[in-house]
Amino acid sequence: MPNTQTAEREELYEMITSLPDADTDKVFAYVAFLKHLQEQEDAEDRQIVLERQDESVVSFDDVKKELGLA
């Protein structure tokens, strides 16, 4: 039995291959757009990590203690 991700990929492949060529081109253009957005978000996340790497941190255990949950 294939795992869920494999089944979803196979279903997506079947959907895309059944589209007319003009629609397939639109799908690929949209996927490229989404990939670009994800890359922008990843770059922003990396920048934030770099900016905050010297900030102090509070452990989750300390937060739970402070809230009376530990």
N, C-alpha and C positions, 0 to 999 in steps of 0.2 A: 504494500500500500504506500503510495507516494506521500511525502509530507505535505503539509498545507501550503508552504511556500512554493514548492515545485508544482503543485496542482494549480495554484494561482498564476504562476508564470506560464504554464501550458495553456490555461484558459485565455490569458492575455494575448499570447502568441496567436492562438486560433482567431481571436477577435480581430487582431491587426491584419493577419494574412487574408482575412475574408473581406476587408475593406477595398473599395475601388482605389486605384492608384492616387487619384487626386486627394482623397481623404487620408490615405497613408502619409502623403507628404505633409498634410496639415498636422497629423499626429506627431510625426517626427519633429516638426518645427516647434510644436508645443512642448514636447519632451526636452528639446534643447533649451527652450525658455525656462522650464522648471529646473533643469540642471544648473543653468546660469544663476537663478535665484538661490538655489541651495549653496552654490559655491560662494556667492556674496555673503550669505548668512554665516557660513563656516569661517570666512575671512574676518567678519565682524566679531564672531565668538573668539577666534584666536587673538585678535587685537585686545579684546576685553580681558582675556586671561593674562596677556602680557602686561597690561596696565595695572592689574590687581595682584600680580604674583607676590608683591612684597607686603600686602595687607595681612594683618593678623587674622587668625581663624579661630572659631569656637567649635569644639568637637560636638557631635550629636549627643554624646553621653552627658556633656556639661549642660547642654540645652535642656535635655530631659530632666536632669537634676534640678535645674533652676525652675522648671515648671512643675516640679513635684511629681514627675512621671517615672522616675527611676527608683 
